[in-house]
Amino acid sequence: MGFGKHSSGSKISALVVDDDTIIQRIHRALLTKLGLEVNIAKNGEEALDLHRSGRSFDLIFIDMEMPIMDGPQATKELRAMGVQSIIMGVTSRDLDSEKQAFMAAGLNDCYTKPLTASKVGSLLQELKEKI
């Protein structure tokens, strides 16, 4: 999954894809506090452009609803491009049917906003075991 490039001392990289600047700040602060290197994209198209330019990330936290390109469409396109990162959907929606539709786009899992230290902590533990 692209994790082999890390030595024991390097940071896990994360991309936060969300159009809400407050959520961007909350998620950046949380992930940085947990020791991740964090990048931000305002929508799915920006996330695709980062990958097309050669960037890669260990984790991608992607919002479901954004202008220009939403989370499900961006996730499908990232997977079609061969992106093997762990992609976590992040949504304010609480209906299981909406989350399942988002999951079907190619997510590894889906969380309700905002991210919390406990949600991300268990994910990081799993990821560190794979590195």
N, C-alpha and C positions, 0 to 999 in steps of 0.2 A: 504494500500500500504506500510505498514511497517513504517509509519511516526509516529505512536503513541508512539514510544519509546523515542521521544524527549521531553525534558522539554523545557520551554520557553528560557532557557539560553544555551542550547547545540547547537553545530554547525550542519549544514546540511552537510552530507558527499557526496563527489563526486568522481567518478572514471573517469579519462581521459584515453581513450584507443587509442593510436596513435603511429605509428612507427617513426614519424618525431620528433627528439629531440627539434628542434626549436619550433614547434607547441606545444609540451609538455610544454616547458617553458612559452610560451605566455599564454596558457590556464591555467596553474597552477598559474601564477602571477595574471591573471584576476580574477579567481575564489577565490583565497586566499584574494585578495583585497576586494572582495564582501562578505567575511566572511565565506567562505566554508572551510571545512577540505578536502584536496585534496590528492588523491592517483593516481599513474600512472601505467599503464600496456602498454607494447610495442606492443602487438597484442591481438587478440581475445582469443587465447589459455591461455595467462596469465590472462586475465579477468575471464575466466572460472575457472582456477585454484584458483584464489582468492576466488571465490564464493564457490567452493568445499571445501576450507579450513575453511569455516564458516564465511567469511567476507560478509558484506552487505553494500549497499550504497543507499542513497536516489535518487541520480542522476547518470546516466552513460552517458558520452559523448563519442561516439564511431565513429572512422574513418571508412569510407567505404572500402578503399583499403589499406590492410596491408599484409605483408608476413606471412606465417605460417597459420593464420586463419583470414579471412577478416571480416569486420563489419557485413554484412548480415548473414553469417554463425554463427558467435558468438552470434548475437542477437537471431536467431532461437534457438540456444542451451540454451542460458540463459532463454528464455521464456519456453522452454521445461523442464528446471530444476525448474520452478515455480518462477523465479525471477520476482517480482512485481515492481521493481524500475522504475522510469521514465527513459527511454532510448532515448537519443537524438542522431540521426545520425549527423555526421559532415563530410562534403565532399567538395572537390574542384571542383567537377563535377557540371555543371549547367543545364544539360538536365533534364527536368521534368520526362521523362521516366525512367532515371536512379535513380532519387530520389524516384519515385513511387515504383520501384522494391525494393529499400532499405527499404522504409516504410513498404512494404508487409512482410518483415522479422519479424516485430513486434515492430517497433519503435513507440514512441509517437509523434515524429516530426523529421524534418530534417533541419539542418542549413547549409549554405554555410560557409566555412572557411574564415577567422578565426572567432572565437566567439567574440562578442562585449558585452560591458556592457549593452547596451539596449536589446539585444537578451536575455541575461541571466537574466537581471533584471526583465523582465516581467515573465519569467519562475519561478524565485524565489518568486515573489509575489503570483503567483498561488499556489506554493508549500506551502508557509507559511500559506495560508488560509486553507489548508488541515490538517495542523499539529494541 
